[in-house]
């Protein structure tokens, strides 16, 4: 009903606008004849005056007077006739086109006053009928209105992003046809198809790449992963052979070790698989994104063997474990770096599409902690720090909610189960306000802090506590927790760097790096001279103290570790140029 009222109102307004010029009087044009008569009468008076003064003769006077009177009579005759030729209404103009048809000759058939009203009547009938006819054929009056606040702009955005990534894929494929020796391009294309879950296409691409780059460890590893994913996680003879070849060339390759252990588990040799996974865990730093997948596999194997594992080992430093990587959906930092070979538009479309694809998957599976870590890293590389911080907060919420669900192996010291929220509490948390949710998380973190008083040697617990306080922006409490962390693990460069960052966050003057933080970053560099974050802040501190030579040395070293063209690379380069 509202729709038709709106249509009627708009139609009426349109008709009024069109009809007004046709029905209103033309005052200016109708008074022009009267003005001419007045002029002619003035001429007659002047003519009489000229005769009296002897300026003209009687013969000239009579001739001029007759001519003026003739003109007056002609004008008066026009005033008495209907307006035919001047300013005829629309209908008269149309009918005059057919003047050769006797009964349509508007000059003698339709007076101007009648023609105006006939034209208005045509507008009143014709325009609404035509408008309604067009709308009924092309419109949809039965379509339900969609509230503005409920329109799915994110879905439309993702659809557009999907179109962009398809175009980027096409462009990359065309470039590989012209330059098949671009290794980074092949890897990027294969990773993209894996991210989009087009595993068979990824297998085809990586098989072709393996022919061009024979015996390349990274290509072979990704090919084996793609085959596994295309068979729903089953280790086939082909994929097993590939991983055995990779492992023979690189005994530390984590992907090959992981999948060969999975092959053992699928073949019923779970005990051997568990042993291989535990060995891999011992070589894997605890903050590695794919470690959660490895821990899950270990826990499943332990349940199947009815074996209780109280501790899963991890590497205390960043051990280089080969080119392989256990696959996690989403772009890696290497993927982003590889995209530097593409032009800016294609690169941005492809990376954005992959990151949005990962973000969408995390909406569907929010408990994928390793996925959240990958998303945070990707946002940082792209320079989307606000989104990275939001993802960190979400990750902290999920970790806090899952405290009670940690496996016994994570509780390396106490062996006691950590209590946490029930399923109903987690369900209720979804309906909480932001402040209520923060209060709940704060309560859980404080509970963890209380429990660590009884288990002061629980390194992983202290790390979790320090990061939780950081996310909650309780920076001094985060510093206190990190102090305990570096005491328990003095040989971990990443933990030393994180301690330095915590000290910076807790410092009230954000333009000054505290001396304690500088000491922490230098300690990290002593353990790992290639640690990027420690190199950056060490150089920054040196520059603030006027030691530009040391700053350049640190940042030059850092440039050699960063992907050329990446945002971090550009930032460091700009900092060096400003010295």
C-alpha positions in Angstrom: 0.0 0.0 0.0 2.8 2.4 0.9 4.5 1.6 -2.4 1.5 2.5 -4.5 0.9 5.7 -2.6 4.5 6.7 -3.2 4.1 5.9 -6.9 0.9 8.0 -7.1 2.5 10.9 -5.4 5.6 10.9 -7.7 3.4 10.6 -10.8 1.2 13.5 -9.7 4.2 15.7 -9.1 5.5 14.8 -12.6 2.2 15.6 -14.3 1.9 18.9 -12.4 5.4 20.0 -13.5 4.6 19.1 -17.1 1.1 20.6 -17.2 1.7 23.9 -15.6 3.3 25.5 -18.7 0.3 24.3 -20.7 -2.5 25.7 -18.6 -1.2 28.9 -17.3 -1.9 32.2 -19.2 0.7 33.7 -21.4 0.4 37.2 -20.1 3.5 38.5 -21.8 2.6 37.2 -25.2 -1.2 38.2 -25.1 -0.3 41.8 -24.1 2.1 42.3 -27.0 -0.6 43.2 -29.5 -2.1 45.8 -27.1 1.4 47.4 -26.8 1.6 47.6 -30.6 -1.9 49.4 -30.7 -0.7 51.9 -28.1 2.4 52.6 -30.2 0.3 53.1 -33.4 -2.0 55.6 -31.5 1.1 57.5 -30.3 2.2 57.7 -34.0 -1.2 59.1 -35.0 -1.0 61.8 -32.3 2.5 62.7 -33.5 1.3 62.9 -37.0 -1.5 65.4 -36.1 1.1 67.5 -34.3 3.4 67.5 -37.4 0.5 68.6 -39.6 -0.4 71.5 -37.3 3.2 72.7 -37.2 3.4 72.5 -41.0 6.1 69.9 -41.0 4.2 67.7 -43.5 1.7 68.3 -46.2 -1.9 67.3 -46.3 -1.3 64.6 -48.9 1.6 63.0 -46.8 -0.5 63.3 -43.7 -3.5 61.4 -45.3 -1.2 58.6 -46.7 0.6 58.1 -43.3 -2.7 58.2 -41.3 -4.3 55.5 -43.6 -1.2 53.2 -43.2 -1.2 53.5 -39.4 -4.9 52.9 -39.2 -4.5 49.9 -41.4 -1.9 48.5 -39.0 -4.2 49.1 -36.0 -7.0 47.2 -37.7 -4.7 44.3 -38.4 -3.6 44.0 -34.8 -7.2 44.3 -33.5 -8.2 41.5 -35.8 -5.5 39.3 -34.4 -6.7 40.0 -30.9 -10.2 38.9 -31.8 -9.0 35.5 -33.3 -8.0 32.4 -31.2 -4.3 31.8 -30.7 -3.3 29.4 -33.4 0.2 29.7 -34.5 2.0 31.3 -31.5 2.8 29.2 -28.5 0.6 26.3 -29.4 0.3 23.6 -26.8 1.9 20.2 -27.3 -1.2 18.6 -28.9 -1.5 21.4 -31.4 2.1 21.0 -32.4 1.7 17.2 -32.9 -1.6 17.6 -34.9 -0.1 20.3 -37.1 2.3 17.8 -38.3 -0.6 16.1 -40.0 -2.1 19.2 -41.5 -2.4 17.5 -44.9 -5.2 15.4 -43.4 -8.3 17.6 -43.5 -10.0 16.5 -40.2 -6.7 16.8 -38.3 -5.9 20.4 -39.3 -5.6 21.8 -35.8 -5.5 25.4 -37.0 -9.2 25.3 -37.9 -10.3 22.3 -35.8 -9.0 22.9 -32.3 -8.9 26.3 -30.7 -5.8 26.9 -28.5 -7.8 26.9 -25.2 -9.3 23.5 -26.0 -6.0 22.1 -27.2 -4.3 22.9 -23.9 -6.9 21.0 -21.9 -6.8 18.1 -24.3 -3.0 17.9 -23.9 -3.3 18.0 -20.1 -5.8 15.2 -20.3 -3.4 13.1 -22.4 -0.7 13.6 -19.8 -3.1 12.6 -17.0 -3.9 9.3 -18.7 -0.9 8.4 -20.8 2.0 9.1 -18.4 0.5 7.1 -15.4 -0.5 4.2 -17.7 2.9 4.1 -19.4 4.8 4.3 -16.0 2.7 1.5 -14.4 3.1 -0.7 -17.4 6.8 -0.4 -17.5 7.1 -1.0 -13.7 4.9 -4.0 -13.8 7.0 -5.5 -16.5 10.5 -4.7 -15.1 10.0 -4.1 -11.4 9.2 -6.3 -8.5 6.5 -4.8 -6.3 6.2 -7.9 -4.1 9.9 -7.8 -3.1 10.3 -7.4 0.7 12.3 -4.4 1.8 15.6 -5.1 3.4 16.5 -2.9 6.5 19.6 -1.0 5.9 21.3 -2.2 9.1 20.7 -5.9 8.0 22.2 -5.6 4.5 25.1 -8.0 4.2 27.8 -5.6 3.0 30.6 -8.0 4.2 29.2 -10.7 1.9 29.2 -8.4 -1.1 32.7 -7.2 -0.2 33.9 -10.8 -0.1 32.2 -11.5 -3.5 34.0 -8.5 -4.9 37.3 -9.7 -3.3 36.6 -13.1 -4.9 36.3 -11.5 -8.3 39.6 -9.7 -7.7 41.5 -12.8 -6.6 40.2 -14.7 -9.7 41.5 -11.9 -11.9 44.8 -12.0 -10.0 45.1 -15.8 -10.5 44.4 -15.4 -14.2 47.1 -12.7 -14.5 49.6 -14.8 -12.6 48.9 -17.8 -14.8 49.5 -15.7 -17.9 52.8 -14.4 -16.5 53.9 -18.0 -15.7 53.2 -19.0 -19.3 55.5 -16.2 -20.4 58.1 -16.8 -17.7 57.9 -20.4 -16.4 61.1 -20.1 -14.5 59.5 -17.8 -11.8 59.7 -20.1 -8.8 58.0 -17.7 -6.4 55.1 -17.3 -8.9 54.5 -21.1 -9.0 54.6 -21.4 -5.2 52.2 -18.4 -4.8 49.8 -19.9 -7.3 49.9 -23.3 -5.6 49.4 -21.8 -2.2 46.5 -19.7 -3.4 44.7 -22.7 -4.8 45.3 -24.5 -1.5 43.9 -21.6 0.4 40.8 -21.5 -1.8 40.5 -25.3 -1.2 40.9 -26.1 -4.9 43.3 -28.9 -4.0 43.2 -30.8 -7.3 44.1 -27.6 -9.2 46.9 -27.0 -6.7 48.2 -30.5 -7.3 48.2 -29.9 -11.1 50.1 -26.6 -10.7 52.6 -28.0 -8.3 53.2 -31.1 -10.4 54.0 -28.8 -13.3 56.3 -26.8 -11.1 58.1 -30.0 -9.9 59.0 -30.8 -13.5 60.5 -27.4 -14.1 62.2 -27.2 -10.7 63.2 -30.8 -10.2 64.2 -31.8 -6.6 63.2 -28.4 -5.2 62.4 -29.2 -1.5 59.7 -26.5 -1.1 57.9 -27.4 -4.3 58.0 -31.2 -3.4 56.8 -30.5 0.1 53.9 -28.4 -1.1 53.0 -31.0 -3.7 52.8 -33.7 -1.1 50.6 -31.5 1.1 48.3 -30.7 -1.7 47.9 -34.4 -2.5 47.1 -35.1 1.1 44.5 -32.3 1.2 42.9 -33.5 -2.1 42.4 -36.9 -0.6 40.7 -35.6 2.6 43.8 -36.1 4.8 44.7 -39.7 3.6 48.3 -40.4 2.9 48.5 -42.1 -0.5 51.4 -44.0 -1.9 52.4 -41.0 -4.1 52.3 -38.5 -1.3 54.2 -40.9 1.0 56.9 -41.4 -1.6 57.2 -37.6 -2.0 57.7 -37.1 1.7 60.2 -39.9 2.0 62.2 -38.2 -0.8 62.0 -34.9 0.9 63.0 -36.3 4.2 66.0 -38.1 2.7 67.3 -34.8 1.4 66.4 -32.8 4.6 66.0 -34.9 7.7 64.6 -31.9 9.7 61.8 -31.0 7.3 58.7 -30.7 9.6 56.0 -31.3 7.1 57.7 -34.6 5.9 58.1 -35.8 9.5 54.5 -34.9 10.4 52.9 -36.6 7.4 55.1 -39.7 7.5 54.1 -40.1 11.1 50.5 -39.6 10.0 51.0 -42.4 7.4 52.1 -44.7 10.3 49.1 -43.8 12.3 46.7 -44.5 9.4 48.4 -47.8 8.9 47.8 -48.9 12.5 51.3 -48.1 13.8 50.1 -45.4 16.2 52.9 -46.0 18.8 55.6 -45.3 16.2 53.6 -42.3 14.9 53.4 -40.9 18.4 57.1 -41.3 18.9 57.8 -39.4 15.6 55.5 -36.6 16.6 57.0 -36.3 20.0 60.5 -36.0 18.4 59.1 -33.3 16.0 57.6 -31.5 19.0 61.0 -31.4 20.7 62.3 -29.5 17.6 59.4 -27.1 17.4 59.3 -23.8 19.3 56.2 -23.4 21.4 55.1 -20.3 19.6 55.2 -21.9 16.1 51.8 -21.4 14.4 51.3 -25.0 13.4 52.4 -26.5 16.7 48.7 -26.7 17.8 48.1 -29.1 14.9 51.0 -31.2 16.1 49.8 -31.2 19.7 46.3 -32.2 18.6 47.7 -35.2 16.7 49.8 -36.2 19.7 46.8 -36.0 22.0 44.6 -38.1 19.7 47.3 -40.7 19.4 47.7 -40.8 23.2 43.9 -41.3 23.7 44.0 -44.1 21.1 46.9 -45.8 22.9 45.3 -45.0 26.3 48.6 -43.3 27.3 48.7 -40.3 29.5 51.2 -37.7 28.4 52.1 -35.1 31.0 54.5 -33.0 29.0 55.0 -32.3 25.3 58.6 -31.0 24.7 59.3 -27.9 22.7 62.4 -26.2 21.4 63.8 -23.5 23.6 65.1 -21.5 20.7 64.1 -20.8 17.1 65.5 -23.9 15.5 65.6 -23.9 11.7 63.6 -26.9 10.7 63.8 -26.9 7.0 61.7 -25.6 4.2 58.6 -27.5 4.9 55.7 -26.4 7.0 52.5 -28.1 8.2 49.8 -26.5 6.2 47.5 -23.9 7.8 44.9 -22.2 5.6 45.9 -18.6 4.9 48.9 -16.7 3.6 52.3 -17.1 5.2 54.8 -14.3 5.5 56.6 -16.1 2.7 53.5 -15.9 0.5 53.3 -12.2 1.1 56.9 -11.8 0.2 56.5 -14.0 -2.9 53.8 -11.7 -4.1 56.4 -8.9 -4.5 57.1 -10.4 -7.9 53.6 -9.4 -9.1 52.4 -5.9 -9.9 50.8 -3.9 -7.1 47.2 -4.4 -8.2 47.4 -8.2 -8.6 49.5 -8.6 -5.5 47.1 -6.6 -3.3 44.0 -8.5 -4.7 45.6 -11.9 -4.2 46.9 -11.3 -0.7 43.7 -9.5 0.4 41.6 -12.4 -0.9 43.7 -15.0 0.9 43.5 -13.1 4.2 39.8 -12.5 3.9 39.4 -16.2 3.1 41.2 -17.1 6.3 39.2 -14.6 8.3 36.0 -16.1 7.0 37.1 -19.6 8.0 37.9 -18.4 11.5 34.3 -17.2 11.8 33.2 -20.7 11.0 35.8 -22.3 13.2 36.8 -19.8 15.9 38.7 -22.4 18.0 41.5 -22.7 15.4 44.2 -21.0 17.5 46.9 -21.5 14.9 44.7 -19.9 12.3 44.2 -16.8 14.5 48.0 -16.5 14.9 48.4 -16.8 11.1 45.8 -14.1 10.6 47.4 -11.8 13.1 50.8 -12.2 11.3 49.2 -11.6 7.9 47.5 -8.4 9.2 50.8 -7.2 10.6 52.6 -7.8 7.3 49.9 -5.9 5.4 50.1 -3.0 7.9 46.5 -3.5 9.2 47.5 -3.0 12.9 44.0 -2.3 14.1 42.7 -5.5 12.7 45.7 -7.4 14.1 44.9 -6.0 17.6 41.3 -7.0 17.3 42.4 -10.5 16.2 44.7 -10.6 19.2 41.9 -9.7 21.6 39.7 -12.4 20.0 42.5 -15.0 20.3 43.0 -14.1 24.0 39.2 -14.5 24.6 39.3 -18.0 23.0 42.4 -19.0 24.9 40.8 -17.9 28.1 37.6 -19.8 27.3 39.7 -22.9 26.5 41.8 -22.9 29.7 39.8 -25.8 31.1 40.1 -27.7 27.9 43.9 -27.8 27.7 45.2 -31.3 27.5 47.1 -32.8 30.5 50.3 -32.6 28.6 50.2 -28.8 28.6 50.1 -28.8 32.4 53.6 -30.0 32.5 54.2 -29.6 36.2 51.1 -29.8 38.3 49.2 -32.6 36.5 46.1 -31.1 38.0 43.3 -30.0 35.6 42.8 -26.3 35.3 39.3 -25.3 36.0 37.6 -22.9 33.5 34.3 -21.9 32.1 31.6 -24.5 31.5 30.0 -25.0 28.1 27.0 -23.0 29.3 29.3 -20.2 30.5 30.9 -20.1 27.1 27.5 -19.9 25.4 26.5 -17.1 27.8 29.6 -15.2 26.9 28.4 -14.8 23.3 25.5 -12.7 24.6 27.7 -10.5 26.9 28.6 -6.9 26.3 32.2 -6.0 25.6 32.8 -4.9 29.2 31.1 -8.0 30.6 33.2 -10.3 28.4 36.4 -8.4 29.4 35.5 -8.8 33.1 35.0 -12.5 32.6 38.4 -12.8 30.8 40.0 -10.7 33.5 38.6 -13.1 36.2 40.0 -16.1 34.3 43.5 -14.5 33.9 43.5 -13.6 37.6 42.6 -17.2 38.3 45.6 -18.3 36.2 47.9 -15.9 38.1 46.7 -17.4 41.4 47.3 -20.9 40.3 50.8 -20.0 39.1 51.7 -19.1 42.7 51.4 -22.8 43.4 53.3 -23.9 40.3 56.0 -21.2 39.8 58.0 -23.4 37.4 55.2 -23.7 34.8 56.9 -21.8 32.0 54.0 -22.2 29.5 51.6 -20.9 32.1 53.7 -17.8 32.8 53.9 -17.1 29.0 50.2 -17.4 28.7 49.7 -15.1 31.7 52.2 -12.5 30.3 50.4 -12.4 26.9 47.0 -12.3 28.5 48.0 -9.2 30.6 49.4 -7.6 27.5 46.1 -8.1 25.5 44.2 -6.7 28.5 46.6 -3.7 28.4 47.7 -4.4 32.0 51.3 -3.7 30.9 53.0 -3.6 34.3 51.5 -7.0 35.2 52.7 -8.3 31.8 56.2 -7.1 32.7 56.1 -8.9 36.0 55.0 -12.1 34.3 57.7 -11.8 31.6 60.3 -11.3 34.3 59.5 -14.8 35.6 59.4 -16.1 32.0 63.0 -15.0 31.2 64.2 -16.5 34.5 62.7 -19.8 33.6 63.9 -19.7 30.0 67.0 -17.5 29.8 68.1 -19.0 26.5 65.0 -18.1 24.4 65.6 -15.1 22.1 62.0 -14.5 21.3 61.0 -14.5 24.9 63.7 -11.9 25.6 62.4 -9.7 22.8 58.8 -10.1 24.1 60.1 -9.0 27.5 61.6 -5.9 25.9 58.4 -5.0 24.2 56.5 -5.4 27.5 58.9 -3.0 29.2 58.3 -0.5 26.4 54.6 -0.8 26.6 54.7 -0.3 30.4 56.9 2.9 30.0 54.8 6.1 30.3 57.1 7.9 27.8 56.5 6.2 24.5 59.2 8.1 22.8 62.0 6.6 25.0 63.1 3.0 25.1 63.8 2.1 28.8 67.3 0.9 29.6 65.9 -2.4 30.8 64.3 -3.0 27.4 67.6 -2.3 25.6 69.2 -4.9 27.8 66.5 -7.4 26.9 66.9 -6.7 23.2 70.7 -7.0 23.4 70.2 -10.3 25.3 68.0 -11.5 22.5 70.6 -10.6 19.9 73.3 -12.5 21.8 71.1 -15.6 21.6 69.9 -15.0 18.0 71.8 -12.3 16.0 69.1 -12.5 13.3 66.1 -11.8 15.5 64.2 -9.1 13.5 62.4 -7.4 16.3 65.5 -7.2 18.5 67.5 -5.8 15.6 64.9 -3.1 14.9 64.6 -1.9 18.5 68.3 -2.1 19.2 68.9 0.1 16.2 66.1 2.5 17.2 67.6 2.8 20.7 71.1 3.5 19.3 69.7 6.2 17.0 68.0 7.9 19.9 71.3 7.9 21.8 73.0 9.4 18.8 74.9 6.3 17.9 73.9 6.4 14.2 76.7 4.1 13.1 75.4 1.3 15.3 71.8 2.0 14.2 72.8 1.7 10.5 74.6 -1.5 11.2 71.6 -3.1 13.0 69.1 -1.9 10.4 71.3 -2.9 7.4 71.5 -6.4 8.9 67.7 -6.4 9.4 67.1 -5.4 5.7 68.9 -8.5 4.6 66.4 -10.6 6.5 63.2 -8.9 5.2 61.4 -9.6 2.0 62.4 -6.9 -0.6 59.5 -4.6 -1.1 57.5 -5.6 2.0 56.0 -2.9 4.3 58.6 -3.8 7.0 61.4 -3.5 4.4 60.2 -0.1 3.3 59.8 1.1 6.9 63.4 0.1 7.8 64.8 1.6 4.6 63.0 4.9 5.3 64.4 4.9 8.9 67.9 4.4 7.6 67.5 7.3 5.1 66.3 9.6 7.9 69.5 9.2 9.9 
